[in-house]
Amino acid sequence: MDCAYISRKMERVSASQVFLLGIAVLALEAQARTAAFADSSARAVIQQVVEQTFRLEYDQALSSAASLDSLLPGHPVVPLLKVGVLYCRMLDFEDMLDLKEFDAHYAVAWQESEELKKSGEIAEGELYLGVLLGFKALLHQRLGQWWPAVKQGMRAIGHLNSCLEKDPGYADAYLGVGTYKYWRSRATDFINWLPFIPDEKQEGIAMVRRAMNEGLFGREISRSTLAWILIDAGRPSEAVTLSLEGLKFYPGSRFYLWTLADGYLHTGQWRKAAATFQKLYDLIHAEQRNNHYNELGICKQMARCYQNIREPKLALEWVERGLALTLDDEVKERRKKDVERLISLKASLEKQLAETENPSSSKK
């Protein structure tokens, strides 16, 4: 399996990617089996945490999760929700500033999930353990540790499959399994013709769609994940439709704006793509927590849009805006190829504009 390939494809074309799997922890379960979940008020709070996270209200989501401590003492879903919110915030802002707090809640969630499993709630315990291992895989991936990421990812899928074998009613678990099946097959496309290497892309898409249609807490998360998969599968028009549906429920959510912008990009709707990337840029630029990782990615895409619209001056403006950003060493390394691309594009655009303004010079 080509780990770097999977990372490149799943790493959002600016800020989305595996966020979809990361936030999957909030998908939790289709029909909670523990007695604690018989309390409708607890289920309502869990749903509130999911919605607040999708609206980017991370502090409120963490407060809501903390309020569950009194309703569900000792239940792994409480620290698991906190882990999910913190991971999503780190991914949204493309940093690791919440890692220490993330690790603390992760340790508690793991221990309580193991205890839940020992108490007889095996399927639910397996679900939580699978989600937690999925987070570890994603953290390894973001650090460029491909082999540990694959190992943890495979362990995660083992737990999620075990959950579904014991209780197929956990529809939200199909999100993680389906996503894994799709990207694993994408990584092995070049040998899928071999009889012992199955092509499970369509099965993966069907599983994610099932999570979207039947899941209890993960419907919107599954919708966002499915949009990214459909873009990669060459079906961007469907991704645009899903993104617009999501924005009806969560206006201004960056999670759907990313998929909408990329969907427009892949359907050649350059002006709509530029307008959507502009919205993203304005939202991100206004954030105090900003290492400019996402802004640089948007600048590159905006330049691409204006090149295709044949407006080289505007394209050059976005290139120069991107190159003017102050990046820390980590972001410089992660965006090294993008910076190189912008430098090359700057030279190309300046030459093009010079020839346009002085056509005679280009004939010499």
N, C-alpha and C positions, 0 to 999 in steps of 0.2 A: 504494500500500500504506500502510495506517495504522500507522505504526511504534509510536506510543504505545499503540495497541490491542494489538499483539502483545506489547509489553513488559508491559502490565498483566496479560494473560492468562497469560503465561509466568512472570511473577514470582510465585513461590510465595505461596500465601495464608499467608504468615508466613515460610517459610524454604525453599522448595523450588524451584520454578520451573525455570529454565534450568539449575539445578544439573545437571539431567538431561543437558543437552547438554554442560555443562562437564565433567562427569565422564566424558563419552563418550570423551575422549582415552584413557581406560584401556581402552576397548573394543578399541582397536588393530585386530587383524586376525583373520580367521577361520582362515586357514591361512598362517602366515608363510612367505614365499618366500625370504628371505635365508638364506644358509648358516649364519649365526650362530644362527638359530633351530632348527637341527637339534639343538642342544644341549638336551636335555630339562630339564636343571637350570636353564637360563636361562628357559625357559617356565614352570617351576614358580615361580621368583622373581617373574615378571611377574604370575602369578595371585595370588601372595601379596600383592603390592602392591595389587591390585584389592580383595582381601578385606579387607585392613587399612584401606583407605580407607573401604570401606562400613561397617566397624565403628567408624569415627571415630578410628582409631588412626593419626593423621597423622604423628607423629614416627617411629613404627615403619615406616610405609609409605615415608617418605623415606629411612630407613636401608636398607631392603630395596632400594629403587631404586638407591641409591649402591653397593650391593654388586654391582650388575650391571656396573659400570665395568670390572672385571677380566675378566668373562666376555664382554662385548660392547663392546670399546674402539672408540670412534669411531662407534658405531651411534646413530642418532637416537632410538631407542626409549628410551634411558636418560634423556636430558634431557627427553624428551616425558612420560615417567612423572612426573618431578619437577614439571613444569609442571602436569600434571593434578592431582596431590595438592595442590599449593599453591593452585590455583584452587578446588578443592573445599573446602579449609579456609577460604578467604576467603569463599566463598559460604555455607558452613555457619554461620559466625559473623557474616555480613553486615558485613564490613569489608574494608579493602584493605591490611592490615598486612604481607602477604607480597609486595606488588607488586614491590619492588626485586629480590628473589630470583627471583620469577616471570619478570621481564624478562630477567634474566641467563641462566636456563636456556632461555627461549624463543629467544633469539638463537642459542644453540648448536644447539638442535634444528632451527631453520630452516636454518642453514648445512649441517648434516649431512644433512638431508632433501634439500636441493638436490643435494648430492654423491651421495647414494644414487641419485637419479633419473638423474644423469649417468652413473653406473656401469652403467646398464641395468635397474635395478630400478624401472621407471617406475611401475607400479601402486602399489607400496608407498610410493614417494616421494610420489605424489599423495595417498595416504591421509593421510600425516603432515602434508603441507602444508595439506590441507583442514581437518584437526583444529586445527592451529595458528591458521589464519585464523578458525576458529570461536571460538576463545578471544578473539581480538581483537574480534570482533563483540560478544561477550558483555560484555567490559570497556567498550566504547563504550556499550552499552545501559545498563549499571549506572550510568554517569556521565550518562545522559540525552542522549547524543549519538546521536540516532536515525538520521540519514542515514548517518554513517560506519558505524554498526552494520549497516545494511542493505547497504551496499556491500561490507563485509568478509564479511558472511554470504553474499552472492551469489557472491563469489569462492570462499568455502569450499565451497559446494555444487558449484561448477564443478569443483573438484579432486576432490571425492568422486565425482561422476558420472563423471569421467574414469577414476578408479580402477576403478569397477565396469564401465565399458565395456571396459577392458583385461583385467579379471579379475573376473568376477561372484562368484568364490569368496570374496571378502572380505565375508562376510555381515554383520560388525559395521558396515560402512560404511552399511548400510541404515538404521541408527539415525539418523544425522545427516540423511540425505536424506529419510527418512520423516517425521521431526519437522518439517523445513522445509516439506515439502509440506502437512502438516496445518495448520500455523499460517499459512502463506501463504494457504491457501484460507479459513481462518477470518477472516482480515483482509479478504477480498474477498467475503464471503458475500452482501453486498447487491447485487453485480453478477455473481454466478456464473451467473445465468440467460443472460447474454450468451454467444453461441457461441464467442467467442475468449477467454473467461475460464473455463478448466476448473475444475471442483470436484474437487480431488484429496485430499479429507479421508480417504475410505475407502482410497484407495491408500496414503496416508501411514500410516494405522493398520496396514494389512497389512504394510508394509515394516518398521515398528518391531516388529511381532509376529514377523516372520521373523528379525530380529536377535536377538530374545529366544529363539527356538526353535533357531536354527542358529549363532549367534555362539559364538566360542570364549571370549573374555574379557569380553564385554559382556552376558551374559544377564541378570544381576541389574540392571544399569544400564538395560537396555532394559525390563525389567519395571517399574521405577520410573517411567521416562518414559512408558510406555504407561498406567500408572495415572493420571497427571496428564491425559493426553490424553483418556482415557475419561471422566473427571470432566467435562471441558469439553464432551465430545460428548454429555452427557446419559445416560451409562451408569455412574453411580457405584457400582452394586452390583458390577459387574465389577471396578471399581477396588478395592473393599473386598476382594474375593477375592484379587486379585493382591497386595495389601499384606499380607494375613494369610499368604500363601504366603512372601513375602519375609521376614517376621518369624520364620518357622520357621527360616530359615537364619541370620538376623542379629537375634537377640532384642535389643530395645532400640535398634535403629538408628533414628536420627531420620529418615533418608530415607524409611523405610516408615511411621513413625508419622505423619509429615505427611500422606502420601496417605491413610492409614487414617482419620485425624481428619477430613480434608476429605470423604472418601467417606461417612462416617457423617453428616456435616453435610448433604450433598446428598441423602441418603436419608431425612432427617428423624429419624434415630436420635439424638436430642439427648443422652440420658444417656450413650450409648456415645461420642459425640463429645466430651462434656465430660470423661469419664474418660480418653480418649486425649490430649486437649489438656493435661490435668493432668499426665500422664506426661511430655509434652514440656516443660511448664513446669518441672517438678522437675529434669529433666536439664539444661536450659539455665540455670536459676537457679544451679545448682551449679558452672557453669563460671567460671573466673577471667577468661577472655577473653570478655567480655560487654558489648556496648554497649547492651543492652536493646531493640534493634530487634525481635528475635523475641518477647521477653516482652510487649512492648506489643501486638503482633499477636495473641498468644494471649489476652491479657486481653480484647481486643475480641471474639474468638470465644467465649470462656467466657461473657461477658455475654450474647451472642446465644443461646447454648445455654440458659442459665438463664431468659432471658426466655421462650423457647418452652416450657420446662418449667413456667413460671409460678411461678418462685421469684425475685421481684424483689429481695429482700434480698441473695441471693447474687449476682445480676447486678450490683447496685450495688457490692458488695464488690470485684468484679473490675474494674469501671469505675474505682473509686477507687484500686485497686492500680496500674492502668495509668497513671493521671494522676499518681501519686506518683513514678513512675520519673524518674530524672535522665538526661536525654538530651543528647548533644553536639549541636552546631549541624547537622552533617550528618544525623544521625538525625532531628532535629526537622524538617528540611526534607523528608526522605523520608517521614516519618510524619505530615506536617502534616494531611492529610485524616482520618487515623485519630484523631489527637488531637482534632480538631474534632468528629468523630463521638462520641467518648467524652464530651466536654463537653456536647454536646446530649443524649446518652443519660442522663447524670447528672441533668440537670434534669428530664427526663421521668420517670425512675425515682423521684426524690425526690418529685415531685408525686403519682405513683401511690401511693407508700407513705403519704404524708400523707393522701390521700383514703381509703385503706383503714383507717388508724388512727382517722380522724375523719370518718366518712361524712357527717355533718351539714354539715360545712364546705364540702363540694363542691356542696351544693345551694343555697348562699347566692349 
